[in-house]
């Protein structure tokens, strides 16, 4: 008899647990959840988190095969490698740009120092720069600084 009574009570509790919860906001702006909201208030249904009485899962939730998972993993690895390669290339370009900037600034500093500057011609003879050649190289050095430095 006790077993029958326990089964009857359990069946009664499961019937009441089937009610769909509702969400509603009262006049004071307080959010309430219940299965029987007051009349005249806009009610929103709450998502069923128990999984009971739900339709079949969407097609995107179906289990994927080993081949599909492996293809996704390979694609993710390739994307990560491409991103790493791009980052390494950008760092190399930035490093080269900084190096070029330092060289251009040093050349400009040397030309603006006022000392005599010697170069070597095609036959290997040492030739000192005259004022016109020095001014031209100074303009070129300023352009190089502007091009390579931020």
C-alpha angles and dihedrals in degrees: 000000000000091000091052091049091049092051091048092051092046090052090051092052093050091053092055092045089061094072113116112239119235131205121216139163122225127217091273092056095253115144116230132187122204143130093242114043121187118270121266097028125113109251130201122201116238118228114259104245096177094072093231120133094009128138122249114293116266118270091251090064095060115115115267123228124248091255092053093048091047091050091051091049092049091049091050091050091050092050091049092049091049091051091049091048091050091049092049091049092050091050091050091050091048092049091049090048091053091049092050090048092053091049093047092050092048091051091049092048090051093049093047094047092085098230124128115274123205129196133180123246128215093278092051096254119143112245126185118223116247122218095267094050091045091051091049092050090047090054090048091049092050090051090050091051090049092048098046103033128068 
